Amino acid sequence: MQPAAVILALVVVGTAATTWHTLRIGSFPGRTDYLMLMASGCWWAICAILDVSSEAPELKLFYSELAWYGIVTTPISWMLFMSAYVRGGDLPNASLYTGLSIAAGLAMLAIATTNELHHLIYVAVRPDPTPAYPDQLYYEHGSVFFAAMIAI
């Protein structure tokens, strides 16, 4: 197993423990968004573990596409949680914002998993081996990748 996969697995275990503790302590401002943050971060990390651990380029690309749900929802959930927590209470229409975060993640996931049709996220993907990661890929990014990075 790659060292990066081991480190990410430890992060997932720590995040799961934090989530379990959060579920036990009860309500606090931004709790739902905090739990969304933990879940989307775990999604992203698990996809990264699978990517790093895979040898087949098709699988690596698939896992990198799946990661987009977490890539988009993690920073949005962090922003929503911090806004509620600093404010001392849940935001007005908090459910709407949480729903929009989920919708943004699902929209990006749909775009990512259909990338071969439009190349909006990855224009090209090619092998880029290194001694430490012989199965590494190089991703040439498309316009939606850059738009997403600016937006989040």
VEXVEX-628516 format. One record per residue: x, y, z of N, C-alpha, C in turn; residue in three letters; residue number from 0. Coordinates in nm, 3 decimals. Example, Ala and Ser with C-alpha at 12.3 -4.5 7.8 and 13.67 -1.06 7.14 Angstrom:
BEGIN
(rec (1.319 -0.569 0.780) (1.230 -0.450 0.780) (1.320 -0.330 0.780) ALA 0) (rec (1.285 -0.225 0.708) (1.367 -0.106 0.714) (1.290 0.003 0.787) SER 1) 
This chain:
BEGIN
(rec (0.085 -0.118 0.000) (0.000 0.000 0.000) (0.090 0.124 0.000) MET 0) (rec (0.050 0.221 -0.080) (0.126 0.346 -0.090) (0.122 0.423 0.043) GLN 1) (rec (0.231 0.493 0.078) (0.232 0.572 0.203) (0.119 0.675 0.207) PRO 2) (rec (0.089 0.735 0.093) (-0.019 0.835 0.090) (-0.153 0.770 0.126) ALA 3) (rec (-0.175 0.647 0.081) (-0.300 0.577 0.112) (-0.309 0.548 0.262) ALA 4) (rec (-0.198 0.512 0.323) (-0.197 0.485 0.468) (-0.230 0.612 0.545) VAL 5) (rec (-0.168 0.722 0.508) (-0.193 0.850 0.575) (-0.339 0.891 0.558) ILE 6) (rec (-0.390 0.879 0.437) (-0.530 0.915 0.413) (-0.625 0.823 0.489) LEU 7) (rec (-0.591 0.695 0.500) (-0.674 0.602 0.577) (-0.679 0.643 0.724) ALA 8) (rec (-0.567 0.687 0.778) (-0.565 0.736 0.916) (-0.651 0.861 0.930) LEU 9) (rec (-0.649 0.947 0.830) (-0.734 1.067 0.831) (-0.881 1.027 0.831) VAL 10) (rec (-0.917 0.929 0.751) (-1.056 0.883 0.746) (-1.098 0.825 0.881) VAL 11) (rec (-1.013 0.746 0.942) (-1.044 0.690 1.075) (-1.062 0.803 1.177) VAL 12) (rec (-0.972 0.901 1.176) (-0.984 1.014 1.266) (-1.111 1.095 1.243) GLY 13) (rec (-1.145 1.113 1.117) (-1.266 1.186 1.082) (-1.390 1.110 1.127) THR 14) (rec (-1.390 0.978 1.109) (-1.502 0.896 1.154) (-1.518 0.904 1.306) ALA 15) (rec (-1.407 0.902 1.379) (-1.413 0.914 1.524) (-1.467 1.051 1.566) ALA 16) (rec (-1.424 1.155 1.497) (-1.473 1.291 1.525) (-1.623 1.300 1.497) THR 17) (rec (-1.665 1.239 1.388) (-1.808 1.239 1.352) (-1.889 1.167 1.459) THR 18) (rec (-1.841 1.052 1.503) (-1.911 0.977 1.608) (-1.923 1.061 1.734) TRP 19) (rec (-1.817 1.128 1.773) (-1.820 1.214 1.891) (-1.918 1.330 1.871) HIS 20) (rec (-1.919 1.386 1.752) (-2.009 1.498 1.722) (-2.155 1.455 1.734) THR 21) (rec (-2.184 1.335 1.689) (-2.321 1.284 1.698) (-2.363 1.265 1.844) LEU 22) (rec (-2.269 1.240 1.931) (-2.298 1.214 2.072) (-2.315 1.342 2.153) ARG 23) (rec (-2.250 1.452 2.114) (-2.251 1.571 2.200) (-2.376 1.658 2.186) ILE 24) (rec (-2.457 1.631 2.089) (-2.580 1.708 2.077) (-2.569 1.825 1.982) GLY 25) (rec (-2.663 1.916 1.996) (-2.677 2.024 1.900) (-2.580 2.139 1.930) SER 26) (rec (-2.533 2.202 1.823) (-2.455 2.326 1.831) (-2.472 2.398 1.698) PHE 27) (rec (-2.445 2.528 1.693) (-2.464 2.602 1.568) (-2.380 2.543 1.453) PRO 28) (rec (-2.446 2.513 1.344) (-2.377 2.461 1.227) (-2.352 2.311 1.230) GLY 29) (rec (-2.415 2.240 1.321) (-2.390 2.097 1.339) (-2.412 2.018 1.210) ARG 30) (rec (-2.522 2.043 1.140) (-2.550 1.970 1.017) (-2.441 1.994 0.914) THR 31) (rec (-2.399 2.118 0.899) (-2.294 2.148 0.802) (-2.159 2.090 0.845) ASP 32) (rec (-2.137 2.083 0.976) (-2.014 2.020 1.025) (-2.015 1.871 0.990) TYR 33) (rec (-2.128 1.806 1.009) (-2.138 1.664 0.973) (-2.124 1.644 0.822) LEU 34) (rec (-2.179 1.737 0.745) (-2.162 1.733 0.599) (-2.013 1.748 0.564) MET 35) (rec (-1.945 1.836 0.633) (-1.802 1.857 0.613) (-1.726 1.727 0.638) LEU 36) (rec (-1.757 1.660 0.746) (-1.690 1.534 0.779) (-1.719 1.427 0.672) MET 37) (rec (-1.844 1.418 0.631) (-1.883 1.316 0.532) (-1.819 1.343 0.396) ALA 38) (rec (-1.822 1.467 0.351) (-1.765 1.498 0.220) (-1.614 1.488 0.222) SER 39) (rec (-1.552 1.522 0.333) (-1.408 1.506 0.346) (-1.368 1.359 0.340) GLY 40) (rec (-1.447 1.274 0.407) (-1.422 1.129 0.401) (-1.440 1.077 0.259) CYS 41) (rec (-1.544 1.121 0.191) (-1.568 1.080 0.052) (-1.444 1.111 -0.033) TRP 42) (rec (-1.397 1.233 -0.022) (-1.282 1.280 -0.099) (-1.159 1.196 -0.065) TRP 43) (rec (-1.134 1.174 0.063) (-1.016 1.097 0.106) (-1.025 0.952 0.061) ALA 44) (rec (-1.142 0.892 0.071) (-1.158 0.752 0.027) (-1.134 0.741 -0.123) ILE 45) (rec (-1.185 0.835 -0.200) (-1.159 0.835 -0.344) (-1.009 0.849 -0.372) CYS 46) (rec (-0.942 0.933 -0.294) (-0.797 0.950 -0.312) (-0.722 0.822 -0.275) ALA 47) (rec (-0.765 0.753 -0.169) (-0.704 0.625 -0.132) (-0.717 0.526 -0.247) ILE 48) (rec (-0.838 0.516 -0.301) (-0.861 0.422 -0.411) (-0.781 0.459 -0.535) LEU 49) (rec (-0.770 0.588 -0.563) (-0.691 0.637 -0.677) (-0.544 0.600 -0.660) ASP 50) (rec (-0.487 0.634 -0.546) (-0.345 0.609 -0.521) (-0.315 0.459 -0.519) VAL 51) (rec (-0.411 0.380 -0.474) (-0.390 0.235 -0.461) (-0.412 0.159 -0.591) SER 52) (rec (-0.473 0.222 -0.690) (-0.503 0.155 -0.816) (-0.386 0.162 -0.912) SER 53) (rec (-0.374 0.059 -0.992) (-0.270 0.057 -1.095) (-0.327 0.088 -1.233) GLU 54) (rec (-0.449 0.046 -1.259) (-0.510 0.063 -1.391) (-0.548 0.210 -1.413) ALA 55) (rec (-0.503 0.270 -1.524) (-0.537 0.411 -1.550) (-0.687 0.438 -1.553) PRO 56) (rec (-0.766 0.343 -1.603) (-0.912 0.363 -1.609) (-0.970 0.376 -1.468) GLU 57) (rec (-0.922 0.294 -1.376) (-0.969 0.302 -1.238) (-0.924 0.431 -1.171) LEU 58) (rec (-0.799 0.469 -1.193) (-0.748 0.593 -1.136) (-0.832 0.712 -1.182) LYS 59) (rec (-0.864 0.716 -1.311) (-0.945 0.823 -1.365) (-1.086 0.819 -1.305) LEU 60) (rec (-1.143 0.701 -1.294) (-1.277 0.686 -1.236) (-1.281 0.739 -1.092) PHE 61) (rec (-1.182 0.701 -1.011) (-1.180 0.747 -0.872) (-1.154 0.897 -0.863) TYR 62) (rec (-1.075 0.950 -0.954) (-1.053 1.095 -0.953) (-1.181 1.169 -0.993) SER 63) (rec (-1.260 1.109 -1.079) (-1.389 1.169 -1.115) (-1.486 1.163 -0.997) GLU 64) (rec (-1.490 1.049 -0.927) (-1.579 1.036 -0.812) (-1.543 1.135 -0.701) LEU 65) (rec (-1.416 1.167 -0.689) (-1.370 1.257 -0.583) (-1.433 1.396 -0.594) ALA 66) (rec (-1.481 1.433 -0.712) (-1.531 1.569 -0.730) (-1.648 1.605 -0.639) TRP 67) (rec (-1.728 1.506 -0.598) (-1.835 1.537 -0.504) (-1.775 1.596 -0.376) TYR 68) (rec (-1.674 1.531 -0.321) (-1.609 1.580 -0.199) (-1.529 1.706 -0.221) GLY 69) (rec (-1.465 1.717 -0.338) (-1.385 1.837 -0.367) (-1.472 1.962 -0.364) ILE 70) (rec (-1.594 1.950 -0.413) (-1.684 2.066 -0.418) (-1.756 2.088 -0.285) VAL 71) (rec (-1.808 1.981 -0.225) (-1.890 2.000 -0.105) (-1.809 2.027 0.022) THR 72) (rec (-1.685 1.981 0.028) (-1.606 2.003 0.150) (-1.585 2.152 0.181) THR 73) (rec (-1.534 2.233 0.087) (-1.516 2.375 0.122) (-1.647 2.450 0.141) PRO 74) (rec (-1.751 2.410 0.069) (-1.880 2.477 0.088) (-1.934 2.445 0.228) ILE 75) (rec (-1.926 2.319 0.268) (-1.972 2.280 0.401) (-1.890 2.348 0.510) SER 76) (rec (-1.761 2.364 0.487) (-1.675 2.434 0.583) (-1.721 2.579 0.598) TRP 77) (rec (-1.749 2.645 0.487) (-1.793 2.784 0.490) (-1.926 2.796 0.563) MET 78) (rec (-2.020 2.707 0.533) (-2.151 2.712 0.598) (-2.139 2.685 0.748) LEU 79) (rec (-2.057 2.586 0.786) (-2.037 2.557 0.927) (-1.977 2.677 1.000) PHE 80) (rec (-1.870 2.733 0.944) (-1.803 2.845 1.010) (-1.896 2.967 1.021) MET 81) (rec (-1.977 2.989 0.917) (-2.071 3.102 0.921) (-2.171 3.085 1.035) SER 82) (rec (-2.225 2.965 1.050) (-2.321 2.940 1.156) (-2.254 2.943 1.293) ALA 83) (rec (-2.138 2.883 1.304) (-2.070 2.873 1.433) (-2.028 3.011 1.485) TYR 84) (rec (-1.970 3.092 1.397) (-1.928 3.227 1.437) (-2.049 3.313 1.471) VAL 85) (rec (-2.154 3.293 1.398) (-2.277 3.369 1.420) (-2.344 3.330 1.552) ARG 86) (rec (-2.320 3.206 1.596) (-2.380 3.159 1.721) (-2.516 3.095 1.703) GLY 87) (rec (-2.556 3.076 1.580) (-2.684 3.011 1.550) (-2.688 2.971 1.405) GLY 88) (rec (-2.775 2.878 1.374) (-2.786 2.834 1.235) (-2.828 2.951 1.146) ASP 89) (rec (-2.782 2.946 1.025) (-2.815 3.050 0.929) (-2.963 3.045 0.893) LEU 90) (rec (-3.023 3.159 0.860) (-3.160 3.154 0.807) (-3.158 3.069 0.678) PRO 91) (rec (-3.256 2.989 0.661) (-3.265 2.901 0.544) (-3.147 2.804 0.537) ASN 92) (rec (-3.099 2.756 0.651) (-2.983 2.666 0.656) (-3.005 2.541 0.572) ALA 93) (rec (-3.127 2.488 0.574) (-3.157 2.367 0.495) (-3.141 2.394 0.346) SER 94) (rec (-3.179 2.513 0.304) (-3.164 2.550 0.163) (-3.017 2.551 0.124) LEU 95) (rec (-2.933 2.612 0.207) (-2.790 2.619 0.177) (-2.725 2.480 0.176) TYR 96) (rec (-2.765 2.397 0.271) (-2.713 2.260 0.274) (-2.757 2.185 0.149) THR 97) (rec (-2.881 2.203 0.110) (-2.931 2.140 -0.012) (-2.858 2.189 -0.137) GLY 98) (rec (-2.829 2.318 -0.141) (-2.754 2.373 -0.255) (-2.612 2.318 -0.258) LEU 99) (rec (-2.552 2.297 -0.141) (-2.419 2.237 -0.135) (-2.421 2.096 -0.192) SER 100) (rec (-2.520 2.018 -0.151) (-2.534 1.882 -0.203) (-2.559 1.885 -0.353) ILE 101) (rec (-2.645 1.976 -0.398) (-2.675 1.987 -0.541) (-2.551 2.025 -0.622) ALA 102) (rec (-2.470 2.117 -0.568) (-2.346 2.156 -0.637) (-2.252 2.037 -0.648) ALA 103) (rec (-2.239 1.960 -0.541) (-2.155 1.841 -0.545) (-2.205 1.738 -0.645) GLY 104) (rec (-2.337 1.716 -0.647) (-2.393 1.620 -0.742) (-2.380 1.667 -0.887) LEU 105) (rec (-2.397 1.797 -0.908) (-2.380 1.852 -1.044) (-2.237 1.833 -1.091) ALA 106) (rec (-2.142 1.861 -1.004) (-2.001 1.844 -1.042) (-1.967 1.698 -1.062) MET 107) (rec (-2.026 1.611 -0.981) (-2.006 1.467 -0.998) (-2.059 1.422 -1.134) LEU 108) (rec (-2.175 1.473 -1.174) (-2.231 1.439 -1.305) (-2.141 1.489 -1.418) ALA 109) (rec (-2.090 1.610 -1.404) (-1.999 1.664 -1.506) (-1.871 1.581 -1.512) ILE 110) (rec (-1.819 1.546 -1.397) (-1.693 1.470 -1.392) (-1.708 1.331 -1.452) ALA 111) (rec (-1.816 1.263 -1.419) (-1.832 1.125 -1.467) (-1.872 1.118 -1.614) THR 112) (rec (-1.906 1.231 -1.672) (-1.934 1.234 -1.816) (-1.826 1.311 -1.891) THR 113) (rec (-1.712 1.328 -1.828) (-1.603 1.409 -1.885) (-1.561 1.363 -2.023) ASN 114) (rec (-1.564 1.233 -2.048) (-1.519 1.183 -2.179) (-1.606 1.235 -2.294) GLU 115) (rec (-1.724 1.285 -2.262) (-1.813 1.340 -2.365) (-1.782 1.486 -2.398) LEU 116) (rec (-1.727 1.561 -2.302) (-1.710 1.706 -2.322) (-1.571 1.759 -2.283) HIS 117) (rec (-1.497 1.687 -2.203) (-1.361 1.727 -2.160) (-1.358 1.863 -2.090) HIS 118) (rec (-1.459 1.890 -2.010) (-1.465 2.017 -1.939) (-1.382 2.018 -1.811) LEU 119) (rec (-1.357 1.901 -1.755) (-1.276 1.894 -1.632) (-1.134 1.851 -1.665) ILE 120) (rec (-1.121 1.743 -1.738) (-0.990 1.694 -1.781) (-0.986 1.693 -1.933) TYR 121) (rec (-0.902 1.777 -1.990) (-0.886 1.783 -2.135) (-0.809 1.661 -2.184) VAL 122) (rec (-0.708 1.624 -2.109) (-0.627 1.508 -2.143) (-0.572 1.446 -2.015) ALA 123) (rec (-0.554 1.315 -2.020) (-0.496 1.241 -1.908) (-0.391 1.148 -1.967) VAL 124) (rec (-0.270 1.156 -1.911) (-0.163 1.071 -1.964) (-0.076 1.019 -1.849) ARG 125) (rec (-0.006 0.909 -1.872) (0.082 0.856 -1.767) (0.193 0.956 -1.733) PRO 126) (rec (0.226 0.962 -1.606) (0.332 1.050 -1.556) (0.402 0.979 -1.440) ASP 127) (rec (0.469 0.868 -1.468) (0.526 0.787 -1.360) (0.644 0.855 -1.290) PRO 128) (rec (0.653 0.827 -1.161) (0.769 0.868 -1.080) (0.816 0.742 -1.007) THR 129) (rec (0.938 0.742 -0.954) (0.983 0.624 -0.880) (0.890 0.587 -0.763) PRO 130) (rec (0.839 0.687 -0.693) (0.751 0.659 -0.579) (0.611 0.617 -0.623) ALA 131) (rec (0.563 0.671 -0.735) (0.428 0.642 -0.784) (0.434 0.607 -0.932) TYR 132) (rec (0.468 0.483 -0.963) (0.486 0.444 -1.103) (0.357 0.447 -1.186) PRO 133) (rec (0.242 0.445 -1.119) (0.114 0.446 -1.191) (0.048 0.583 -1.193) ASP 134) (rec (0.121 0.687 -1.158) (0.067 0.822 -1.150) (0.022 0.871 -1.288) GLN 135) (rec (-0.084 0.952 -1.288) (-0.135 1.013 -1.411) (-0.119 1.164 -1.404) LEU 136) (rec (-0.105 1.226 -1.521) (-0.102 1.372 -1.531) (-0.235 1.415 -1.591) TYR 137) (rec (-0.302 1.509 -1.525) (-0.431 1.558 -1.570) (-0.415 1.698 -1.626) TYR 138) (rec (-0.449 1.715 -1.752) (-0.454 1.849 -1.811) (-0.596 1.899 -1.790) GLU 139) (rec (-0.610 2.010 -1.720) (-0.742 2.055 -1.676) (-0.814 2.141 -1.779) HIS 140) (rec (-0.947 2.127 -1.777) (-1.033 2.202 -1.867) (-1.098 2.321 -1.797) GLY 141) (rec (-1.187 2.388 -1.868) (-1.246 2.513 -1.820) (-1.329 2.499 -1.694) SER 142) (rec (-1.406 2.390 -1.681) (-1.491 2.373 -1.561) (-1.405 2.348 -1.438) VAL 143) (rec (-1.291 2.283 -1.455) (-1.200 2.265 -1.343) (-1.161 2.402 -1.287) PHE 144) (rec (-1.118 2.492 -1.373) (-1.074 2.624 -1.327) (-1.190 2.706 -1.273) PHE 145) (rec (-1.307 2.695 -1.334) (-1.426 2.765 -1.281) (-1.461 2.714 -1.142) ALA 146) (rec (-1.453 2.583 -1.122) (-1.484 2.527 -0.991) (-1.383 2.573 -0.885) ALA 147) (rec (-1.257 2.579 -0.923) (-1.154 2.622 -0.828) (-1.175 2.768 -0.788) MET 148) (rec (-1.218 2.850 -0.881) (-1.245 2.990 -0.850) (-1.371 3.000 -0.762) ILE 149) (rec (-1.474 2.921 -0.794) (-1.601 2.930 -0.724) (-1.591 2.881 -0.579) ALA 150) (rec (-1.511 2.779 -0.557) (-1.505 2.725 -0.421) (-1.385 2.780 -0.349) ILE 151) 
